[in-house]
Amino acid sequence: MQRVIGYIDGFNLYYGLRHRKWPQFYWIDPFALVASLLAPSQQLVGVKYFTARVRQSKAKRDRQSKYLDAIRAYSQAEIILGKYYRKPQQCRSCGNTWTTFEEKMTDCAIASHMVADAFRDQFDAAVLVGGDTDLVPPVKMVRRWFPEKRITGWFPPARKNQAVADACHDEGHINGDHLALAVMPDTIEVAEGVHVERPPQWA
């Protein structure tokens, strides 16, 4: 069996789902999602889900916290957190200023883990769920130093990056059938007697 590790850019997946207006798939098990993409000759040995704690409204923070707690309790996926930073903005015309938030370190973390896992011979094949151009260099590095290892880029719904597709050996596109196989139960026990429920906005 070919050993496979999945690397998921959580925000890239989320924005693809949001673009398609598929909130019912926000409550997804990252491990089960990658498992739904594999061939019969492949064995999933790990999934790494990369995201960051949002800093917008309390409602959004609460929904994300429930989701991450559910993953930790239910899924075999490993969560790897980046950071959300404040980013001041200014209108060039009127001079007004405001603050936005920008997620950082996800692409760097994915690159670091993929290259390190390749050098430690943790996988025979990698599944990359995401489409950021910053992921092209680590894919090329793995292919250069480990030509026997294969990398498949799986793009979230409504997303595609040709540079990433060209860098990988193969490409695929996540669809509703894959996602439907990976939705977690509506209620998950995260500690003894403590449960989290899927937010109603995600039903």
N, C-alpha and C positions, 0 to 999 in steps of 0.2 A: 504494500500500500504506500502511496505517495503522501508524505507528511505535509500538511498545509497549515500555515498561520494566516489569519486575516487581519488586516489593518484598516480600520474604519475612521474616516474623517467625519466625526459626528455632525458638525455644522453643515458640511457639504451635503450629507444625506438629508438633514433636516430641511434645508432650503429647497432641495429638490422635491421633497414631499409637500412642502408649503406651496411651491409653484404649481404643483398638480392639484392642490386643494384636497390632499389626502390626510387630514388630521387623524383619521382612524388608524393610521400606521405609525403615528408618533410613539406609541407604546410598544416598541419593538424590542425583541431580544436580539442583541447584536450577534451572539453566538449562533442562534438558530438561523438568522438571516444568512450568514456566511455558509452555514451547513447546507442551506437550500441551493447554493450556487455550485456545489461540488459535483464532480463526476463519481461514478461508483468505485473507481479505482483509487480514490483519494480519501484520506483520513484527516479530520480536523483536529489538530493538537493544541490550538490556541487562537483566541481572538483578542485583539487589543483595540479598545474603543477610545478614541481621542476626542476630548471636548474641553470646555472651560465653564466655570460657574458664571452664569449671566449676571449682569448688574443693572438690568432694567427694572421694571416694576416688581413689587413684592409678589404679585400674582404669578408672574413668569418665573421668578426665583423659586416659589413654592412648587410649581408644577415640575420644574426641572429637578428639584430636590427629591420629590416623590419618585420621579423616573429613575434617577441615579440610585436611590435606595432600593428600588425594585430590581434593578439590574444586579446590584451587589447580592441581593438575597436569592434571586431566582436564576440568573444566568451564569454561565461559566466564563463569560467575557471579563477581561481585566479593564478597568477604567483608568485612563491616564489623563490627568488634568493639566491644562495649560492655564493661562491667565487672561482676564479681561481688563483692559486698561482704559482709563479716561483719555479722550482725545479732544482737545479744544479745537473748535472750528470758528472761522470768522468769514462773514460775507464781504467779498471784495468791493461790492457796490455801496452798501450802507454802513459797513463796519460793525454790525451786530455780531455778538459772539454767543456761542452755545457749546454744550458738551455732548459728544457722542462716546460710544464705547467700542473698542476694537479688540477682537480676540487675537492673541499672540501665542506663539510657540507650538501650535499644533503641527504645522508642516515640519518644523525642525524635529519635533519629537517623533513623528512618524518616520522620518528619514533616519534618525539615530537608531531607533529600534529595529527597523528593517535591515540596515547595514550590520548592526551588531548581531542580530539573530542569524544573518547569513554567515558571518565570520565564525559564529559558534556552532554552525551547522544544526540549527534548530528546525529548519524546514527544508523540504525538497521543492515546494512551490509556495508562492505567496499570492494572496488575493488582496488587492488594493481597492478599497471602496472610497472613491473620491476623485476629484478632477482638477486639482490645483497644479499649475505649471511648476511650482517649486518642488514637486515630487519627482520631476524628470531626472535631476542629477542622481539621487540615491538609486533609482531604478537602473539607470545606466551603469552605476558603480557595481551594483550587485551582478548585473549581466556580464560586466567586464571581468570581474574577479571570480565569478562562479557561473560559468557558461552552462553548467548542467542544471542549474536551478531555474525554474520558470516563474514568471510574474504575469498575472492576468489582471488587467484593470477592469473593474466593474463600476460602471457609472450609475449614480442615482437617477431616479426619474427626472426627465427634463434637463439633464445636465450631460455635457460632453466636452472633453478637451482633447483635440486631435494630437497635441504634442505628447500628452500622457499616453494616449492610445498607441502612437507610433513608438514610444519608448518601451512599452510592454510587449511581451510575446503575443498575447491575445487580448481581446477586449470583449466585454459583455455589457448588457444593459439590464438593470434591476427593474422588474415589472411588478404588477399587482399580485401575481401568483406567488412570486418569491416572498413578498411582504406578508401576504395572508398566512403563509406557513409559519411566520415568526412572531406573530402578535402574542404577547404575554397574557395570562389570565387577568381579568379585571381587578381582582383583589389578591394581594400578595402579602404573606406574613414576613415581615422584615426582622422581627425579634419575637421572643415568646410572648404571645398575646398582643402583639403590636402589628397592625396591618396598614398598608397603603392601598389606595384605590386609584384606578385610572381616572385622571381628571375628566369631568363631563364634557369639556371642550374637545377632548380627544376621542370621544365615543363615536 
